[in-house]
Amino acid sequence: MKKTINISDKTRGDKILELIKLRKMTLADLRKAAGISRATMSRLMNSPEGYAPSDETINKIAAVLEINPMYFRDEDVIGPGEIFPYLTEDDLKFFMDLRNLPFIKLTREIAERGISPEDMRKLVDILLATRDDGGANRD
C-alpha cells in the first residue's frame, strides 16, 4: 500500500528522497553527481530553520534528478506521485525519464490522429518482426 503524504507536509528532503528512489540512486550518488558537499546535502535533507539553499545548489540537484528546479523552491509545486497517484512505480519512472519524451510525444500524435492502441500494437509487432535482429530486443 502506498504511503500518502499531504503535499503541504512534504519537505524538500521528502521530495528529494522520492525522486532518488525513482531514479534508483542514493543520496551519496546525488551528492557526488551534483558536486555538493555532505554538509550542504545534510542541510537540504533536514531543512534546518532559516536555511535557504542557493539557486546554484537547487539547479544542480534538479539537473541531476531531471526535474524543474521549481519543484524544490515552491512548496505548492506537486510531483508526479500526486498528479498520477494511480500509476505504478515503473510507470512513474518511465514518465520521469527525459529520454522517453520523444515516445510520449509520438503517443500523443498517434492518439490525435485517431490511431487505436490495437492498431499501434499491430504496427509495433510488424516492425519488430521485420528487424534485422528478429525482434530479439523486444520487452
Secondary structure in CASP SS format (residue, H / E / C, confidence):
PFRMAT SS
TARGET T0000
AUTHOR 0000-0000-0000
METHOD secondary structure of the structure
MODEL  1
M C 1.00
K C 1.00
K C 1.00
T C 1.00
I C 1.00
N C 1.00
I H 1.00
S H 1.00
D H 1.00
K C 1.00
T C 1.00
R H 1.00
G H 1.00
D H 1.00
K H 1.00
I H 1.00
L H 1.00
E H 1.00
L H 1.00
I H 1.00
K H 1.00
L H 1.00
R C 1.00
K C 1.00
M C 1.00
T C 1.00
L H 1.00
A H 1.00
D H 1.00
L H 1.00
R H 1.00
K H 1.00
A H 1.00
A H 1.00
G C 1.00
I C 1.00
S C 1.00
R H 1.00
A H 1.00
T H 1.00
M H 1.00
S H 1.00
R H 1.00
L H 1.00
M H 1.00
N H 1.00
S C 1.00
P C 1.00
E C 1.00
G C 1.00
Y C 1.00
A C 1.00
P C 1.00
S C 1.00
D H 1.00
E H 1.00
T H 1.00
I H 1.00
N H 1.00
K H 1.00
I H 1.00
A H 1.00
A H 1.00
V H 1.00
L H 1.00
E C 1.00
I C 1.00
N C 1.00
P C 1.00
M H 1.00
Y H 1.00
F H 1.00
R H 1.00
D C 1.00
E C 1.00
D C 1.00
V C 1.00
I C 1.00
G C 1.00
P H 1.00
G H 1.00
E H 1.00
I H 1.00
F C 1.00
P C 1.00
Y C 1.00
L C 1.00
T C 1.00
E H 1.00
D H 1.00
D H 1.00
L H 1.00
K H 1.00
F H 1.00
F H 1.00
M H 1.00
D C 1.00
L H 1.00
R H 1.00
N H 1.00
L H 1.00
P H 1.00
F H 1.00
I H 1.00
K H 1.00
L H 1.00
T H 1.00
R H 1.00
E H 1.00
I H 1.00
A H 1.00
E H 1.00
R C 1.00
G C 1.00
I C 1.00
S C 1.00
P H 1.00
E H 1.00
D H 1.00
M H 1.00
R H 1.00
K H 1.00
L H 1.00
V H 1.00
D H 1.00
I H 1.00
L H 1.00
L H 1.00
A H 1.00
T C 1.00
R C 1.00
D C 1.00
D C 1.00
G C 1.00
G C 1.00
A C 1.00
N C 1.00
R C 1.00
D C 1.00
END
